[in-house]
Amino acid sequence: MNSDEAKIRRAFTDKDWQEIKAQDTWQIFKIMAEFVEGFEKMSRIGPCVSIFGSARTEPGSTYYLLAEEIAFKLTAEGYGIITGGGPGIMEAANKGAQKASGKSVGLNIKLPFEQSPNPFIDPDKSITFDYFFVRKLMFIKYAQGFIVLPGGFGTMDELFESLTLIQTRKIGRFPIVLVGKSYWAGLMTWIKDVLVPEKYINPDDLKLFTIVDSAEEAVEVIDSFYSKYLLRPNF
């Protein structure tokens, strides 16, 4: 027991301290259970592409329809679709996959404002997580590509974690496609004008992703990557 833990320990009775320690231990088992359920379900699904974007995107809007089209076309190419299982872009992508009679996976997360799974997920491919880090692992481990549409902090988190893992060679490279050139323009300018000149990233790191505007371009990036590199999927 280190000095900081010893100080905290003195504030509790023996019984209360044991209960606190037991709660931490039990949490480990909860985390393990989420990993086991995720691995068991996802390992049977086959090649997939994860599609990310805002839960706030309205049905019928430009990016909603674009996400639906991308998912439909990817499914026609034989890929399953993985999303965060919620509304907005996630719903659109699951809808496109279902419309094409493809595999439609939803990795939902329990949130204080109760995000509910969208109705376009295959019933046997819906998983709900308590922990973001377990959920993000499933996105990355079982995807052969990422399609990233406009979104907020959650979308940025998923994008930059995948870029970091590829950059540091913790996982094999796979295609990352950003959809919506006007949306990503400001971020790209900052990366090129600040991060590269300050040497926080290498110029070659800009090759880790591709920016497109259309569904056809997005699908072409994924197909082209796997026609050039006979890479083993990340699982």
C-alpha positions as CSV (number, residue, x, y, z in Angstrom):
1,M,0.0,0.0,0.0
2,N,1.5,3.4,-1.0
3,S,1.5,6.5,1.2
4,D,-1.5,8.1,-0.7
5,E,-3.6,4.9,-0.4
6,A,-2.6,4.6,3.3
7,K,-3.9,8.1,4.0
8,I,-7.2,7.3,2.3
9,R,-7.4,4.0,4.1
10,R,-7.3,5.7,7.5
11,A,-10.6,7.5,6.7
12,F,-12.5,4.2,6.6
13,T,-13.4,1.3,9.0
14,D,-12.0,-2.1,8.1
15,K,-15.4,-3.2,6.9
16,D,-16.0,-0.1,4.7
17,W,-12.5,-0.4,3.2
18,Q,-13.0,-4.1,2.3
19,E,-16.3,-3.2,0.6
20,I,-14.6,-0.5,-1.4
21,K,-11.9,-2.9,-2.5
22,A,-14.4,-5.5,-3.3
23,Q,-16.3,-3.0,-5.6
24,D,-13.1,-2.3,-7.5
25,T,-12.5,-6.1,-7.9
26,W,-16.1,-6.6,-9.1
27,Q,-15.7,-3.9,-11.7
28,I,-12.9,-5.9,-13.2
29,F,-15.2,-8.8,-13.7
30,K,-17.8,-6.6,-15.3
31,I,-15.2,-5.3,-17.7
32,M,-14.1,-8.8,-18.5
33,A,-17.7,-9.9,-19.2
34,E,-18.1,-7.1,-21.7
35,F,-14.9,-8.1,-23.5
36,V,-16.0,-11.8,-23.6
37,E,-19.5,-10.9,-25.0
38,G,-18.0,-8.6,-27.5
39,F,-15.4,-11.0,-28.7
40,E,-17.8,-13.9,-29.0
41,K,-20.4,-12.0,-31.0
42,M,-18.0,-9.9,-33.2
43,S,-15.7,-12.7,-34.1
44,R,-18.5,-14.5,-36.0
45,I,-19.6,-11.6,-38.1
46,G,-16.8,-11.4,-40.7
47,P,-15.3,-8.4,-42.6
48,C,-16.9,-5.1,-41.6
49,V,-16.5,-1.3,-42.0
50,S,-17.2,0.9,-39.0
51,I,-19.1,4.1,-39.8
52,F,-19.0,7.0,-37.4
53,G,-20.7,10.4,-37.1
54,S,-23.0,12.5,-35.0
55,A,-26.0,11.1,-33.2
56,R,-27.6,14.6,-33.8
57,T,-27.8,14.3,-37.5
58,E,-31.4,14.6,-38.6
59,P,-33.1,11.9,-40.8
60,G,-33.3,13.1,-44.4
61,S,-30.4,15.6,-44.1
62,T,-27.5,15.5,-46.5
63,Y,-25.1,13.6,-44.3
64,Y,-27.8,11.2,-43.1
65,L,-28.6,10.2,-46.7
66,L,-24.9,10.0,-47.6
67,A,-24.2,7.7,-44.7
68,E,-27.1,5.5,-45.7
69,E,-25.8,5.4,-49.3
70,I,-22.3,4.6,-48.3
71,A,-23.5,1.7,-46.0
72,F,-25.7,0.4,-48.8
73,K,-22.8,0.4,-51.3
74,L,-20.3,-1.2,-48.9
75,T,-22.8,-3.9,-48.0
76,A,-23.2,-4.6,-51.7
77,E,-19.4,-5.1,-51.9
78,G,-19.7,-7.8,-49.1
79,Y,-18.8,-5.8,-46.0
80,G,-20.9,-5.7,-42.9
81,I,-21.5,-2.4,-41.2
82,I,-20.7,-1.5,-37.6
83,T,-22.0,1.6,-35.9
84,G,-22.4,3.0,-32.4
85,G,-26.0,1.7,-32.6
86,G,-27.7,5.1,-31.8
87,P,-29.6,7.7,-33.9
88,G,-28.3,10.1,-36.5
89,I,-25.4,8.9,-38.7
90,M,-25.4,5.6,-36.9
91,E,-29.0,5.0,-37.7
92,A,-28.5,6.0,-41.3
93,A,-25.6,3.5,-41.7
94,N,-27.5,0.6,-40.1
95,K,-30.5,1.5,-42.3
96,G,-28.4,1.3,-45.5
97,A,-27.0,-2.0,-44.4
98,Q,-30.4,-3.5,-43.7
99,K,-31.8,-2.1,-46.9
100,A,-29.1,-4.0,-48.8
101,S,-29.8,-7.2,-46.8
102,G,-26.3,-7.0,-45.3
103,K,-25.0,-7.4,-41.8
104,S,-26.0,-4.5,-39.5
105,V,-24.1,-4.3,-36.2
106,G,-24.8,-1.8,-33.4
107,L,-22.5,-1.3,-30.5
108,N,-24.6,0.8,-28.2
109,I,-23.4,2.6,-25.0
110,K,-25.3,3.2,-21.8
111,L,-25.5,7.0,-21.2
112,P,-27.2,9.2,-18.6
113,F,-29.6,10.5,-21.3
114,E,-30.5,6.9,-22.4
115,Q,-29.3,6.4,-25.9
116,S,-31.5,3.6,-27.3
117,P,-30.5,1.2,-30.1
118,N,-31.9,2.2,-33.5
119,P,-34.4,-0.2,-35.2
120,F,-32.1,-1.1,-38.1
121,I,-29.7,-3.3,-36.2
122,D,-29.8,-7.1,-36.6
123,P,-31.3,-8.4,-33.4
124,D,-28.4,-10.9,-32.9
125,K,-25.8,-8.2,-33.6
126,S,-26.8,-5.6,-31.0
127,I,-24.5,-5.2,-28.0
128,T,-24.8,-2.6,-25.3
129,F,-21.7,-1.5,-23.3
130,D,-21.1,0.2,-20.0
131,Y,-17.5,1.1,-20.9
132,F,-16.4,3.3,-23.8
133,F,-13.0,1.8,-24.0
134,V,-14.3,-1.7,-24.4
135,R,-16.8,-0.5,-27.1
136,K,-14.0,1.4,-29.0
137,L,-11.8,-1.8,-29.0
138,M,-14.7,-3.6,-30.8
139,F,-14.9,-0.9,-33.4
140,I,-11.2,-1.1,-34.2
141,K,-10.5,-4.8,-33.7
142,Y,-13.3,-6.0,-36.0
143,A,-13.3,-3.4,-38.7
144,Q,-11.4,-3.4,-42.0
145,G,-12.0,0.3,-42.5
146,F,-13.4,3.4,-40.9
147,I,-15.8,5.8,-42.6
148,V,-16.0,9.1,-40.6
149,L,-18.8,11.6,-41.3
150,P,-19.3,14.9,-39.5
151,G,-19.7,14.6,-35.7
152,G,-18.7,15.9,-32.3
153,F,-16.3,14.9,-29.5
154,G,-17.2,11.2,-29.7
155,T,-16.5,11.1,-33.4
156,M,-13.2,12.9,-33.0
157,D,-12.3,10.6,-30.1
158,E,-12.8,7.5,-32.3
159,L,-11.0,9.0,-35.3
160,F,-7.9,10.1,-33.4
161,E,-7.6,6.9,-31.4
162,S,-7.5,4.9,-34.6
163,L,-5.0,7.3,-36.2
164,T,-2.8,7.0,-33.1
165,L,-2.9,3.2,-33.0
166,I,-1.9,3.1,-36.7
167,Q,0.7,5.8,-36.3
168,T,2.3,4.0,-33.4
169,R,2.0,0.6,-35.1
170,K,-0.1,-0.9,-32.4
171,I,-2.4,-2.2,-35.0
172,G,-2.1,-2.9,-38.7
173,R,-2.9,-0.1,-41.1
174,F,-6.4,0.0,-42.5
175,P,-8.2,2.7,-44.6
176,I,-9.7,5.7,-42.8
177,V,-12.0,7.8,-44.9
178,L,-13.3,11.3,-43.9
179,V,-16.5,12.2,-45.7
180,G,-17.3,15.9,-46.3
181,K,-14.4,18.1,-47.5
182,S,-16.0,21.3,-46.3
183,Y,-16.6,19.9,-42.9
184,W,-13.1,18.7,-42.4
185,A,-11.4,21.7,-44.1
186,G,-10.7,23.7,-40.9
187,L,-9.2,20.8,-39.0
188,M,-7.1,19.8,-42.0
189,T,-5.7,23.3,-42.3
190,W,-4.8,23.4,-38.6
191,I,-3.1,20.0,-38.9
192,K,-1.1,21.0,-41.9
193,D,-0.3,24.5,-40.7
194,V,0.4,23.8,-37.1
195,L,1.1,20.1,-36.3
196,V,3.3,19.4,-39.2
197,P,5.5,22.6,-39.1
198,E,5.9,22.2,-35.3
199,K,6.9,18.6,-35.9
200,Y,4.2,17.2,-33.6
201,I,3.4,14.8,-36.5
202,N,5.3,13.7,-39.6
203,P,4.2,14.8,-43.1
204,D,3.7,11.1,-43.9
205,D,1.0,10.9,-41.2
206,L,-1.3,12.9,-43.5
207,K,-1.4,9.7,-45.7
208,L,-3.1,7.8,-43.0
209,F,-6.5,9.1,-44.0
210,T,-8.3,10.2,-47.2
211,I,-11.0,12.9,-47.5
212,V,-13.8,12.5,-50.0
213,D,-17.2,13.9,-50.8
214,S,-19.2,11.1,-52.3
215,A,-20.4,7.6,-51.5
216,E,-18.6,6.2,-54.6
217,E,-15.3,7.7,-53.6
218,A,-15.6,6.4,-50.0
219,V,-16.3,2.8,-51.2
220,E,-13.5,3.1,-53.8
221,V,-10.9,4.0,-51.1
222,I,-11.9,0.8,-49.1
223,D,-11.9,-1.4,-52.2
224,S,-8.7,0.0,-53.6
225,F,-6.8,-0.5,-50.3
226,Y,-7.7,-4.2,-50.2
227,S,-6.9,-4.7,-53.8
228,K,-3.4,-3.5,-53.3
229,Y,-2.6,-5.0,-49.9
230,L,-3.6,-8.5,-49.0
231,L,-3.6,-7.6,-45.4
232,R,-4.9,-9.9,-42.6
233,P,-8.0,-8.4,-40.9
234,N,-7.3,-6.8,-37.5
235,F,-8.8,-9.9,-35.9
